Amino acid sequence: MIPYDLMEEVAHMMITLISGEPHYTREWVEGQNWDAEISDVKQDMREAVDAERFDLLPKLQARLAGLRGRKPVPGHYEKRDTGITVGEYLHRLDCVGQREYLKTRDIRAEKAPNRGVHLVIDGVDYGVIRLESETSPLA
């Protein structure tokens, strides 16, 4: 067994030092439909009829047809590049944030001979990492 705190420290070190992949955030982008605009045009048409301004109807009907022809855009998430690497992002987090971030990664570790840890992060095998300290919990 590898102590959790040690595993967390080794994974943090490896991600911070080696990861050059860009860090992305997911941001919600509101969808769009044209229901409000369609409703406004319909109201303009009613007002034009009430005012007997029939000359305005062809233009309003064309606008209504154009709005009805547009497809709604559903709300969705977009990835945004933060301009920093995953390692830099992780290093900037406080201890609680680092722990939460590490929970989102697929991290596997096994105790290896001679005070080492065999580490796999997100499918990338980093091999055995030697812990040089004589007081290492893996000694």
Buried (B, 14 or more C-beta within 10 A) or exposed (E): EBEEEBBBEBBBBBBBEBBEEBBEEEEEEEEEEBEEBBEBBEEBBEEBEEEEEEEBBEEBEEBBEEBEEEEEEEEEEEEEEEEEBBBBBBBEBEEEEBEEBBEEEEBEBEBBEEBBBBBBBEEEEBEBBEBEEEEBEBE
